[in-house]
Amino acid sequence: MSKPMQVSEAAYAVLSAQKRPGESFSAVILRCVPQPIDTFGELLTHLRTKKGSLADPEFLKELRRRKQNPKLSARKSRAH
């Protein structure tokens, strides 16, 4: 059973960016939004069963690029 819902343009953009080929938006939400974690044991279980990276792969690439050229990183941080 599905339920209609409305999301902001910003939320739609975030969901779309996380969407993998052939994946539904419901699957994106279930993959990206963790169930509430109340104990350390639940956190540990969540981290052990999570597939893929905890961070966006493109973001990690950018961090690696900045690490290789510290001048880029310094320039970026001053601009913000």
VODREN-158861 format. One line per field, with one value per atom (N, C-alpha, C): chain; atom name; residue in three letters; residue number from 1; y, z, x negated. Coordinates in pm, whole numbers, plus 50000, padded with zeros to 5 digits. Layout:
# VODREN-158861
chaine	A | ...;
atome	CA | ...;
residu	ALA | ...;
num	NUM | ...;
north	Y | ...;
up	Z | ...;
east	X | ...;
***
This chain:
# VODREN-158861
chaine	A | A | A | A | A | A | A | A | A | A | A | A | A | A | A | A | A | A | A | A | A | A | A | A | A | A | A | A | A | A | A | A | A | A | A | A | A | A | A | A | A | A | A | A | A | A | A | A | A | A | A | A | A | A | A | A | A | A | A | A | A | A | A | A | A | A | A | A | A | A | A | A | A | A | A | A | A | A | A | A | A | A | A | A | A | A | A | A | A | A | A | A | A | A | A | A | A | A | A | A | A | A | A | A | A | A | A | A | A | A | A | A | A | A | A | A | A | A | A | A | A | A | A | A | A | A | A | A | A | A | A | A | A | A | A | A | A | A | A | A | A | A | A | A | A | A | A | A | A | A | A | A | A | A | A | A | A | A | A | A | A | A | A | A | A | A | A | A | A | A | A | A | A | A | A | A | A | A | A | A | A | A | A | A | A | A | A | A | A | A | A | A | A | A | A | A | A | A | A | A | A | A | A | A | A | A | A | A | A | A | A | A | A | A | A | A | A | A | A | A | A | A | A | A | A | A | A | A | A | A | A | A | A | A | A | A | A | A | A | A;
atome	N | CA | C | N | CA | C | N | CA | C | N | CA | C | N | CA | C | N | CA | C | N | CA | C | N | CA | C | N | CA | C | N | CA | C | N | CA | C | N | CA | C | N | CA | C | N | CA | C | N | CA | C | N | CA | C | N | CA | C | N | CA | C | N | CA | C | N | CA | C | N | CA | C | N | CA | C | N | CA | C | N | CA | C | N | CA | C | N | CA | C | N | CA | C | N | CA | C | N | CA | C | N | CA | C | N | CA | C | N | CA | C | N | CA | C | N | CA | C | N | CA | C | N | CA | C | N | CA | C | N | CA | C | N | CA | C | N | CA | C | N | CA | C | N | CA | C | N | CA | C | N | CA | C | N | CA | C | N | CA | C | N | CA | C | N | CA | C | N | CA | C | N | CA | C | N | CA | C | N | CA | C | N | CA | C | N | CA | C | N | CA | C | N | CA | C | N | CA | C | N | CA | C | N | CA | C | N | CA | C | N | CA | C | N | CA | C | N | CA | C | N | CA | C | N | CA | C | N | CA | C | N | CA | C | N | CA | C | N | CA | C | N | CA | C | N | CA | C | N | CA | C | N | CA | C | N | CA | C | N | CA | C | N | CA | C | N | CA | C | N | CA | C | N | CA | C | N | CA | C;
residu	MET | MET | MET | SER | SER | SER | LYS | LYS | LYS | PRO | PRO | PRO | MET | MET | MET | GLN | GLN | GLN | VAL | VAL | VAL | SER | SER | SER | GLU | GLU | GLU | ALA | ALA | ALA | ALA | ALA | ALA | TYR | TYR | TYR | ALA | ALA | ALA | VAL | VAL | VAL | LEU | LEU | LEU | SER | SER | SER | ALA | ALA | ALA | GLN | GLN | GLN | LYS | LYS | LYS | ARG | ARG | ARG | PRO | PRO | PRO | GLY | GLY | GLY | GLU | GLU | GLU | SER | SER | SER | PHE | PHE | PHE | SER | SER | SER | ALA | ALA | ALA | VAL | VAL | VAL | ILE | ILE | ILE | LEU | LEU | LEU | ARG | ARG | ARG | CYS | CYS | CYS | VAL | VAL | VAL | PRO | PRO | PRO | GLN | GLN | GLN | PRO | PRO | PRO | ILE | ILE | ILE | ASP | ASP | ASP | THR | THR | THR | PHE | PHE | PHE | GLY | GLY | GLY | GLU | GLU | GLU | LEU | LEU | LEU | LEU | LEU | LEU | THR | THR | THR | HIS | HIS | HIS | LEU | LEU | LEU | ARG | ARG | ARG | THR | THR | THR | LYS | LYS | LYS | LYS | LYS | LYS | GLY | GLY | GLY | SER | SER | SER | LEU | LEU | LEU | ALA | ALA | ALA | ASP | ASP | ASP | PRO | PRO | PRO | GLU | GLU | GLU | PHE | PHE | PHE | LEU | LEU | LEU | LYS | LYS | LYS | GLU | GLU | GLU | LEU | LEU | LEU | ARG | ARG | ARG | ARG | ARG | ARG | ARG | ARG | ARG | LYS | LYS | LYS | GLN | GLN | GLN | ASN | ASN | ASN | PRO | PRO | PRO | LYS | LYS | LYS | LEU | LEU | LEU | SER | SER | SER | ALA | ALA | ALA | ARG | ARG | ARG | LYS | LYS | LYS | SER | SER | SER | ARG | ARG | ARG | ALA | ALA | ALA | HIS | HIS | HIS;
num	1 | 1 | 1 | 2 | 2 | 2 | 3 | 3 | 3 | 4 | 4 | 4 | 5 | 5 | 5 | 6 | 6 | 6 | 7 | 7 | 7 | 8 | 8 | 8 | 9 | 9 | 9 | 10 | 10 | 10 | 11 | 11 | 11 | 12 | 12 | 12 | 13 | 13 | 13 | 14 | 14 | 14 | 15 | 15 | 15 | 16 | 16 | 16 | 17 | 17 | 17 | 18 | 18 | 18 | 19 | 19 | 19 | 20 | 20 | 20 | 21 | 21 | 21 | 22 | 22 | 22 | 23 | 23 | 23 | 24 | 24 | 24 | 25 | 25 | 25 | 26 | 26 | 26 | 27 | 27 | 27 | 28 | 28 | 28 | 29 | 29 | 29 | 30 | 30 | 30 | 31 | 31 | 31 | 32 | 32 | 32 | 33 | 33 | 33 | 34 | 34 | 34 | 35 | 35 | 35 | 36 | 36 | 36 | 37 | 37 | 37 | 38 | 38 | 38 | 39 | 39 | 39 | 40 | 40 | 40 | 41 | 41 | 41 | 42 | 42 | 42 | 43 | 43 | 43 | 44 | 44 | 44 | 45 | 45 | 45 | 46 | 46 | 46 | 47 | 47 | 47 | 48 | 48 | 48 | 49 | 49 | 49 | 50 | 50 | 50 | 51 | 51 | 51 | 52 | 52 | 52 | 53 | 53 | 53 | 54 | 54 | 54 | 55 | 55 | 55 | 56 | 56 | 56 | 57 | 57 | 57 | 58 | 58 | 58 | 59 | 59 | 59 | 60 | 60 | 60 | 61 | 61 | 61 | 62 | 62 | 62 | 63 | 63 | 63 | 64 | 64 | 64 | 65 | 65 | 65 | 66 | 66 | 66 | 67 | 67 | 67 | 68 | 68 | 68 | 69 | 69 | 69 | 70 | 70 | 70 | 71 | 71 | 71 | 72 | 72 | 72 | 73 | 73 | 73 | 74 | 74 | 74 | 75 | 75 | 75 | 76 | 76 | 76 | 77 | 77 | 77 | 78 | 78 | 78 | 79 | 79 | 79 | 80 | 80 | 80;
north	49882 | 50000 | 50124 | 50221 | 50343 | 50461 | 50565 | 50685 | 50804 | 50893 | 51013 | 51108 | 51181 | 51279 | 51393 | 51505 | 51620 | 51646 | 51681 | 51719 | 51850 | 51924 | 52050 | 52021 | 52123 | 52108 | 52065 | 52121 | 52087 | 51939 | 51891 | 51751 | 51659 | 51697 | 51618 | 51610 | 51722 | 51725 | 51631 | 51631 | 51544 | 51397 | 51364 | 51226 | 51184 | 51271 | 51240 | 51215 | 51293 | 51277 | 51143 | 51091 | 50964 | 50843 | 50867 | 50759 | 50686 | 50555 | 50470 | 50424 | 50384 | 50339 | 50227 | 50243 | 50143 | 50143 | 50234 | 50238 | 50333 | 50295 | 50382 | 50482 | 50588 | 50684 | 50620 | 50526 | 50455 | 50379 | 50315 | 50241 | 50335 | 50454 | 50554 | 50593 | 50621 | 50662 | 50550 | 50428 | 50315 | 50291 | 50317 | 50295 | 50407 | 50529 | 50645 | 50693 | 50666 | 50715 | 50599 | 50606 | 50496 | 50496 | 50378 | 50368 | 50437 | 50484 | 50546 | 50451 | 50507 | 50429 | 50476 | 50384 | 50420 | 50371 | 50268 | 50212 | 50199 | 50183 | 50162 | 50033 | 49932 | 49805 | 49823 | 49903 | 49931 | 50009 | 50103 | 50177 | 50084 | 49997 | 49902 | 49811 | 49762 | 49678 | 49756 | 49880 | 49964 | 49981 | 50014 | 50036 | 49908 | 49795 | 49667 | 49624 | 49659 | 49613 | 49715 | 49836 | 49940 | 49904 | 49904 | 49875 | 50005 | 50001 | 50118 | 50213 | 50328 | 50429 | 50506 | 50557 | 50641 | 50784 | 50816 | 50950 | 50940 | 51049 | 51058 | 51038 | 50944 | 50918 | 51041 | 51127 | 51248 | 51343 | 51351 | 51434 | 51381 | 51249 | 51190 | 51218 | 51213 | 51246 | 51389 | 51480 | 51621 | 51639 | 51570 | 51579 | 51529 | 51417 | 51365 | 51464 | 51526 | 51624 | 51742 | 51789 | 51901 | 51863 | 51739 | 51693 | 51693 | 51658 | 51655 | 51795 | 51894 | 52031 | 52122 | 52139 | 52217 | 52362 | 52418 | 52555 | 52567 | 52465 | 52465 | 52465 | 52386 | 52376 | 52509 | 52575 | 52703 | 52809 | 52812 | 52907 | 52885 | 52760 | 52727 | 52771 | 52743 | 52772 | 52922 | 53002 | 53147 | 53203 | 53134 | 53183 | 53163 | 53072 | 53042 | 53116;
up	50000 | 50000 | 50000 | 49920 | 49916 | 49964 | 50007 | 50057 | 49978 | 49933 | 49866 | 49969 | 49927 | 50017 | 49936 | 50000 | 49935 | 50001 | 49920 | 49972 | 49905 | 49971 | 49914 | 49794 | 49715 | 49601 | 49649 | 49762 | 49817 | 49858 | 49923 | 49965 | 49843 | 49741 | 49617 | 49553 | 49551 | 49493 | 49568 | 49701 | 49782 | 49755 | 49752 | 49724 | 49584 | 49487 | 49349 | 49337 | 49410 | 49405 | 49463 | 49559 | 49623 | 49546 | 49454 | 49383 | 49289 | 49298 | 49211 | 49093 | 48982 | 48866 | 48905 | 48864 | 48891 | 49032 | 49115 | 49255 | 49270 | 49351 | 49379 | 49489 | 49498 | 49605 | 49742 | 49750 | 49877 | 49918 | 49820 | 49849 | 49894 | 49833 | 49873 | 50018 | 50053 | 50191 | 50289 | 50258 | 50348 | 50360 | 50251 | 50253 | 50329 | 50313 | 50365 | 50503 | 50539 | 50668 | 50768 | 50866 | 50961 | 51057 | 51107 | 51211 | 51335 | 51425 | 51546 | 51620 | 51665 | 51735 | 51879 | 51971 | 52111 | 52196 | 52149 | 52229 | 52143 | 52210 | 52138 | 52057 | 52110 | 52039 | 51908 | 51911 | 51789 | 51689 | 51738 | 51651 | 51587 | 51666 | 51614 | 51509 | 51535 | 51437 | 51309 | 51323 | 51206 | 51122 | 51186 | 51113 | 51048 | 51112 | 51057 | 50936 | 50936 | 50829 | 50716 | 50738 | 50634 | 50517 | 50399 | 50279 | 50221 | 50169 | 50105 | 50205 | 50156 | 50234 | 50322 | 50432 | 50517 | 50463 | 50370 | 50311 | 50161 | 50103 | 49959 | 49887 | 49792 | 49721 | 49652 | 49597 | 49531 | 49634 | 49752 | 49859 | 49902 | 49913 | 49950 | 49844 | 49716 | 49608 | 49623 | 49651 | 49668 | 49787 | 49898 | 50014 | 49980 | 49905 | 49866 | 49775 | 49684 | 49593 | 49673 | 49769 | 49853 | 49937 | 49985 | 50068 | 49987 | 49858 | 49772 | 49738 | 49744 | 49713 | 49823 | 49933 | 50047 | 50012 | 49908 | 49869 | 49827 | 49759 | 49720 | 49843 | 49941 | 50062 | 50136 | 50148 | 50219 | 50146 | 50013 | 49935 | 49952 | 49948 | 49963 | 50100 | 50206 | 50340 | 50362 | 50300 | 50314 | 50241 | 50135 | 50056 | 50129 | 50226 | 50296 | 50421;
east	49916 | 50000 | 49911 | 49945 | 49866 | 49950 | 49883 | 49949 | 49894 | 49982 | 49932 | 49871 | 49771 | 49709 | 49650 | 49632 | 49571 | 49437 | 49339 | 49209 | 49169 | 49083 | 49035 | 48945 | 48919 | 48827 | 48689 | 48646 | 48514 | 48510 | 48615 | 48619 | 48621 | 48696 | 48702 | 48563 | 48492 | 48358 | 48263 | 48273 | 48188 | 48221 | 48349 | 48389 | 48345 | 48365 | 48326 | 48177 | 48096 | 47951 | 47907 | 47983 | 47948 | 48002 | 48094 | 48162 | 48067 | 48066 | 47986 | 48071 | 48008 | 48087 | 48184 | 48309 | 48411 | 48467 | 48422 | 48465 | 48585 | 48680 | 48795 | 48758 | 48837 | 48814 | 48837 | 48930 | 48951 | 48825 | 48761 | 48638 | 48527 | 48520 | 48420 | 48441 | 48565 | 48597 | 48561 | 48600 | 48570 | 48419 | 48346 | 48201 | 48129 | 48176 | 48102 | 48146 | 48269 | 48319 | 48319 | 48231 | 48224 | 48344 | 48374 | 48474 | 48417 | 48503 | 48452 | 48356 | 48245 | 48143 | 48141 | 48172 | 48182 | 48065 | 47995 | 47887 | 47761 | 47647 | 47523 | 47529 | 47592 | 47606 | 47683 | 47790 | 47865 | 47780 | 47700 | 47609 | 47508 | 47451 | 47353 | 47415 | 47535 | 47606 | 47631 | 47675 | 47702 | 47574 | 47463 | 47338 | 47287 | 47305 | 47259 | 47344 | 47471 | 47559 | 47574 | 47526 | 47537 | 47449 | 47507 | 47431 | 47379 | 47260 | 47203 | 47141 | 47105 | 47036 | 47134 | 47085 | 47167 | 47174 | 47087 | 47085 | 47105 | 47148 | 47169 | 47035 | 47029 | 46903 | 46845 | 46929 | 46879 | 46817 | 46878 | 46823 | 46686 | 46672 | 46544 | 46437 | 46474 | 46380 | 46330 | 46425 | 46388 | 46294 | 46321 | 46232 | 46092 | 46084 | 45953 | 45880 | 45953 | 45893 | 45837 | 45914 | 45867 | 45746 | 45747 | 45635 | 45505 | 45516 | 45398 | 45349 | 45437 | 45399 | 45454 | 45378 | 45427 | 45464 | 45403 | 45436 | 45582 | 45634 | 45775 | 45864 | 45829 | 45909 | 45911 | 45795 | 45787 | 45869 | 45861 | 45936 | 46086 | 46129 | 46271 | 46324 | 46246 | 46296 | 46306 | 46219 | 46230 | 46350 | 46391 | 46505 | 46636 | 46642 | 46769 | 46781;
***
